[in-house]
Amino acid sequence: MSTIADVAARAGVSKATASRALTGRGYVSEETRQRVADAARDLSYVAHSSATSLATGRTQTVGVVMPPVDRWFFAELLAGIQESLFALDYDLSLYGVPEGSRTRERLFEHVLPRRRFDGIIAVGIQPSARELERLQRAERALVSVGPYSEGSSAVSIDDTDAARIATEHLIELGHEDIAFVGGSTDAGELSFGDARRLDGYLVALQAAGLAHRARVVGATPTMPGGYTAAAGLLGDRRHRPTAIVGVCDEAAIGAVIAARRLGIAVPTELSVVGIDDHEHAEMFALTTIGQSPREQGHEAVRLLTQRMSRPDDPLEHVAAASALVVRSSTAPRR
Amino acid sequence: MSTIADVAARAGVSKATASRALTGRGYVSEETRQRVADAARDLSYVAHSSATSLATGRTQTVGVVMPPVDRWFFAELLAGIQESLFALDYDLSLYGVPEGSRTRERLFEHVLPRRRFDGIIAVGIQPSARELERLQRAERALVSVGPYSEGSSAVSIDDTDAARIATEHLIELGHEDIAFVGGSTDAGELSFGDARRLDGYLVALQAAGLAHRARVVGATPTMPGGYTAAAGLLGDRRHRPTAIVGVCDEAAIGAVIAARRLGIAVPTELSVVGIDDHEHAEMFALTTIGQSPREQGHEAVRLLTQRMSRPDDPLEHVAAASALVVRSSTAPRR
């Protein structure tokens, strides 16, 4: 039977690298991951691990619970989770969760408890205490993507920090009248992450003695949402802010488009900063706080495999990387 | 044990409607589908169907093979497939396929043949003859979304027709210099559907005696792809077209953004038409050919359940609806 040493030799990498690639623990490049996976396949190393799984009653399946994949962040995250699970020869069972619906209750109360899989990755769904308890009672490994789950291991950027740094960037450029586009709307509450981003904006204003200038405009966190909110905000010449923080890049890009429509020059008359480094951010020359949901997907799988093999280890919260990316949608206040 | 009549009575619908909702065959509103699914659950009707499945060796799992879900079309389609499978109490195993990679070979040769599920929905992946043969040899129901698969039941719009109608709309407005943005690029071949759209554009020009005016500009089918291609095309004042057909709305929206940046007024100086009715089309007032990938997802599941219960029926190709949606990105030629 092949060993990890055989796989490493065939792939031309060290044993440690082969192990990282196969377990998802620690960084390897996608190319290396693929080469090791191919070597493992050629040597039936994966088949061996499947046989072991059969003996241990494992299903080689991971359940992924996430909102509809209609936002860039979730699509990228899912791609990252897929890549890592595929390299490990795990299947991915996907469960969509529309917020606040009865479908959601059915999912947590009836569907997930009955299904067979080795672990669950819960993404951006803010499980209630009862839902979390349901997931945990199944005694399967659980990892969240998002900062909200005290009861599970998790990976996420620090949303408060991201918005604080975005806002401070504008304050350093001399802006004092800075609006936040992406507050709660009639239609819906803020997600947990978006609420933290709003906090970060307020924290930065407070620290600069600008708390009384806070202006939070409700908007769904989408391009049309940001467009509509910014069009309303910018339409009134007398109370026009000199800068906008978007709750996410989609909302910020919507604001840039609204400004152009109204003949307001970005960045000379209006600075706009977003959060995420969305795939369209570069096209709009958007200054933003970059993060990589795809790498967070890899990291979530790494955390999950760790919990599956060592379920009694303490919970782990991994802070994903984020950093200010300065493009040309922001400039000193005139 | 509960019968379909019990479920229908509890949900307050006819037996025929309850059957449609539970089998996915034929249209029912999402609200009705949910009510019937809830009634079925309350009466353990679903549990009964699962028990039947156990007896018949079925897995209650459907495999979905699709490219990374980073385009609106695939995200919407996946949402539709999820909705229908969830209502039928089926699990969804998701397999991503990056084009042209070795991962793809591993998927078709090693992973899919070993996995246990009742049927497969293949989306936008243009399986080769060998891959199709692999899928069919597993003797599981197979449905494609896309017009390319002779060897399986399929659902798709007529891409040729869609692009022809979009182009004819511009010709009727008096345009003669009409460019197509979204031809093949150095980096990649056109997808099967996009190649048909290019055909449709050429067919319309030929029918109008404008074949010699055809101008196909290479572009990846994304907003940045359309932006870059259109910026190059429109930058040359002397050879500027008066209208553009985008291979999809993303490319068309990229062209609108490029035009605005260059100070070219849409639609007075330049008409732009897209295909898809993407969620951002309305924000850009884009004239387009509308289609609903979400409904195509529902339809794919309906076709699949039909094939699972009657595997020897003839293959069925369902033409999904599409129609011209006129907004204000198109106008008569000046």
Interface residues (C-beta under 8 A of the other chain):
Chain A: Q34 A37 D38 R41 T61 P68 V69 D70 W72 A75 E76 L78 A79 Q82 E83 F86 D89 D91 L92 S93 L94 Y95 G96 R102 T103 R106 L107 H110 V111 R115 T222 M223 P224 Y227 G254 I257 R260 E279 H280 E282 M283
Chain B: Q34 A37 D38 R41 T61 P68 V69 D70 W72 A75 E76 L78 A79 Q82 E83 F86 D89 D91 L92 S93 L94 Y95 G96 S101 R102 T103 R106 L107 H110 V111 R115 T222 M223 P224 Y227 G254 I257 R260 E279 H280 E282 M283
